[in-house]
Amino acid sequence: MPRPKKWRRVASIPKTKVFGPFDDDKEQKDIVIMNVEEFESIRLMDLKGLDQSECAKKMAVARTTFQRIYKDAKRKMADVVVNGKVLKIEGGNYALNQCCIKCENCGFIWNKRYEEGNNQYKCPKCGYEDKHDCMENEFMEICRDCKRHRHRGK
């Protein structure tokens, strides 16, 4: 039995999830699916200009794993651009680098980047300082180590 895939950290989910030619007459049969962690690898390497070791650290994977993710992403990008296909970003095994925090005092809800603390947060609304955990949601799993939301792609 193969080992389960590790969660890959991503900073955010892309706002625009479909890219492609503006040819409305053409049927969109040729769709290339890029998962969220492949999108993140392109963002870190090509947009942020980080090297593979830094990218791997940010995504919490081995450098060789990052290299494979990046290679797959570049291959898909080339296929889309060269062959005029549609790129759709969805799915994958990723964890957002932010938690949805709920103040125990006033009930205010806000997002906090995982790197910005160790569960000691100050509520932006009432100033209450105490240990706050991620909000539980029946549609999301909570990471047992850092308490951030994790999403499984389809």
JOPEFEN-V109802 format. One record per backbone hydrogen bond with DSSP energy under -0.5 kcal/mol. NH is the residue of the N-H (numbers start at 1). CO is the residue of the C=O. E is the energy in kcal/mol with one decimal. If there is no record, write none. Layout:
# JOPEFEN-V109802
nh->NH co->CO e->E
nh->NH co->CO e->E
This chain:
# JOPEFEN-V109802
nh->8 co->93 e->-1.8
nh->9 co->59 e->-2.1
nh->10 co->95 e->-2.3
nh->17 co->15 e->-0.6
nh->19 co->87 e->-2.9
nh->24 co->22 e->-1.2
nh->29 co->27 e->-1.7
nh->31 co->29 e->-1.3
nh->32 co->86 e->-3.5
nh->33 co->31 e->-0.5
nh->34 co->32 e->-0.6
nh->34 co->88 e->-2.9
nh->36 co->91 e->-2.4
nh->39 co->35 e->-2.0
nh->40 co->36 e->-2.2
nh->41 co->37 e->-1.8
nh->42 co->38 e->-1.8
nh->43 co->39 e->-2.2
nh->44 co->40 e->-2.6
nh->45 co->41 e->-2.5
nh->46 co->42 e->-2.0
nh->47 co->42 e->-1.1
nh->47 co->43 e->-0.7
nh->48 co->43 e->-2.3
nh->50 co->44 e->-2.0
nh->55 co->51 e->-2.4
nh->56 co->52 e->-2.6
nh->57 co->53 e->-2.0
nh->58 co->54 e->-2.2
nh->59 co->55 e->-2.1
nh->60 co->56 e->-0.7
nh->60 co->57 e->-0.7
nh->61 co->56 e->-2.3
nh->66 co->62 e->-2.5
nh->67 co->63 e->-2.5
nh->68 co->64 e->-1.8
nh->69 co->65 e->-2.4
nh->70 co->66 e->-3.0
nh->71 co->67 e->-2.3
nh->72 co->68 e->-2.3
nh->73 co->69 e->-2.1
nh->74 co->70 e->-2.6
nh->75 co->71 e->-2.2
nh->76 co->72 e->-2.1
nh->77 co->73 e->-2.4
nh->78 co->74 e->-2.5
nh->79 co->75 e->-2.1
nh->80 co->76 e->-2.2
nh->81 co->77 e->-2.5
nh->82 co->78 e->-2.9
nh->83 co->79 e->-1.8
nh->84 co->80 e->-0.7
nh->85 co->80 e->-1.2
nh->86 co->30 e->-2.5
nh->87 co->19 e->-3.5
nh->88 co->32 e->-2.9
nh->88 co->86 e->-0.5
nh->89 co->17 e->-3.0
nh->90 co->34 e->-2.0
nh->90 co->88 e->-0.6
nh->94 co->92 e->-0.6
nh->94 co->151 e->-1.4
nh->95 co->8 e->-2.5
nh->96 co->149 e->-0.9
nh->97 co->10 e->-1.8
nh->99 co->112 e->-3.2
nh->101 co->99 e->-0.8
nh->101 co->110 e->-3.3
nh->102 co->133 e->-0.8
nh->103 co->108 e->-2.7
nh->107 co->103 e->-1.2
nh->110 co->101 e->-2.2
nh->112 co->99 e->-2.4
nh->114 co->97 e->-3.3
nh->116 co->113 e->-1.6
nh->117 co->114 e->-1.1
nh->121 co->119 e->-0.8
nh->121 co->130 e->-1.1
nh->123 co->121 e->-0.5
nh->123 co->128 e->-2.3
nh->127 co->123 e->-1.5
nh->130 co->121 e->-1.1
nh->130 co->128 e->-0.6
nh->132 co->119 e->-1.6
nh->132 co->130 e->-0.6
nh->135 co->100 e->-3.1
nh->140 co->137 e->-1.7
nh->141 co->150 e->-1.4
nh->143 co->148 e->-2.4
nh->147 co->143 e->-1.6
nh->149 co->98 e->-0.6
nh->150 co->141 e->-2.0
nh->151 co->94 e->-1.9
nh->153 co->92 e->-3.2
nh->153 co->151 e->-0.5
